Amino acid sequence: ANIHQGMLCVFQDECLGQGSFTRVFKGTKVDIREGEEHRTQVLLKVLDANHKDYWEAFFEASSMMSQISHKHLLLVYGVSVHGAKNIMVQELVKYGALDLYLKRKGSVSVSCKLDIAKQLALALNFLDEKNIVHGNICAKNVLLAREGDPSQETSPFIKLSDPGIKVSLLDRNVILDRIPWVGPELLQDPPILSLDSDKWSFGATLWEIFNNGETPLKDWDLEMKRRFYGTYQQLEPSQWTELADMITQCMDYQPASRPSCRVVIRQLNNLITSDYEVLHASEAPER
Ligand SMILES: N#Cc1ccc(Nc2nc(N)cc(-n3cnc(CCO)c3)n2)cc1
């Protein structure tokens, strides 16, 4: 347990998952207001003790998230330092990380996937307009707050998680291991982290979403991953040409050639419309 701004957090259960230098646990936040006790389920993100020197970057990530608020951005209640532990207290998002959800579910409809992609593009557009670089866009950092259920006509709802330790502070091998999410320009010397890098990562995340959470370049070693960029390769294209084109445009090796968030949102709207037409073509009255 630890105290921060009158926030008392109690750890529960086992580890739920992990990031690069963090582990996540379910917990309960107890606020004392007007002498009353309010309990809220939370997600506790704990920085690994052997990466204590990252604590400033860890806090920076959480402060970036708590400076801005948007419906598709994760709510960070605060951070607390308890002895050697650095803990970020986040809202507990009901269905957790999207990559695991898609792997488990295996049968998420195309219209749900398009909806998730569009919400992620809206979150990126919001950050882009505030000139804020996220730096770690991937399906693992997209959290599912509500499931989509076409039969119930409900649509999914996502929250973009915090970016974790800033990518430019990471060792070269950690950055290499983030291929194909990390923009190629980050492997140059000096690494150039820009808003355009988030567009590259968005392309790789689109690939994950439409491949049911499959990990791209899974089990490739660092040398093979380095060569993937060295020889300007692309991820395996989707059969859906318009989707494949969007992913390739986002994953353009020239940062400046990548489409703006507005263009991406417009293209996604076109895919949503065309998907709708295909989906309901069978119901179209005979002409
Ligand atoms: N079974 C189950 C289950 C697991 C997790 C959640 N909820 C939740 N809420 C968050 N704010 C963050 C995360 N989270 C998960 N993995 C990471 C590390 C990679 O980012 C972060 N999970 C809900 C249900």
The ligand as an SDF file (V2000), in Angstrom:
LIG
                    3D

 24 26  0  0  0  0  0  0  0  0999 V2000
   -7.7540  -10.5770  -17.8390 N   0  0  0  0  0  0  0  0  0  0  0  0
   -7.6310   -9.4190  -17.8640 C   0  0  0  0  0  0  0  0  0  0  0  0
   -7.4460   -7.9970  -17.9130 C   0  0  0  0  0  0  0  0  0  0  0  0
   -6.1520   -7.4610  -17.9880 C   0  0  0  0  0  0  0  0  0  0  0  0
   -5.9770   -6.0800  -18.0110 C   0  0  0  0  0  0  0  0  0  0  0  0
   -7.1040   -5.2450  -17.9590 C   0  0  0  0  0  0  0  0  0  0  0  0
   -7.0110   -3.8440  -17.9730 N   0  0  0  0  0  0  0  0  0  0  0  0
   -5.9440   -3.0500  -18.2260 C   0  0  0  0  0  0  0  0  0  0  0  0
   -6.0660   -1.7260  -17.9750 N   0  0  0  0  0  0  0  0  0  0  0  0
   -4.9940   -0.9140  -18.2120 C   0  0  0  0  0  0  0  0  0  0  0  0
   -5.0760    0.4110  -17.9240 N   0  0  0  0  0  0  0  0  0  0  0  0
   -3.7950   -1.4350  -18.7160 C   0  0  0  0  0  0  0  0  0  0  0  0
   -3.7510   -2.8110  -18.9710 C   0  0  0  0  0  0  0  0  0  0  0  0
   -2.6110   -3.4390  -19.4830 N   0  0  0  0  0  0  0  0  0  0  0  0
   -2.5260   -4.7550  -19.8260 C   0  0  0  0  0  0  0  0  0  0  0  0
   -1.2970   -5.0080  -20.2610 N   0  0  0  0  0  0  0  0  0  0  0  0
   -0.5740   -3.8660  -20.1780 C   0  0  0  0  0  0  0  0  0  0  0  0
    0.8930   -3.7540  -20.5200 C   0  0  0  0  0  0  0  0  0  0  0  0
    1.0500   -3.4290  -22.0020 C   0  0  0  0  0  0  0  0  0  0  0  0
    0.5640   -2.1620  -22.2160 O   0  0  0  0  0  0  0  0  0  0  0  0
   -1.3840   -2.8710  -19.7060 C   0  0  0  0  0  0  0  0  0  0  0  0
   -4.8260   -3.6120  -18.7140 N   0  0  0  0  0  0  0  0  0  0  0  0
   -8.3700   -5.7990  -17.8940 C   0  0  0  0  0  0  0  0  0  0  0  0
   -8.5600   -7.1640  -17.8700 C   0  0  0  0  0  0  0  0  0  0  0  0
  1  2  3  0
  2  3  1  0
  3  4  1  0
  3 24  2  0
  4  5  2  0
  5  6  1  0
  6  7  1  0
  6 23  2  0
  7  8  1  0
  8  9  1  0
  8 22  2  0
  9 10  2  0
 10 11  1  0
 10 12  1  0
 12 13  2  0
 13 14  1  0
 13 22  1  0
 14 15  1  0
 14 21  1  0
 15 16  2  0
 16 17  1  0
 17 18  1  0
 17 21  2  0
 18 19  1  0
 19 20  1  0
 23 24  1  0
M  END
$$$$
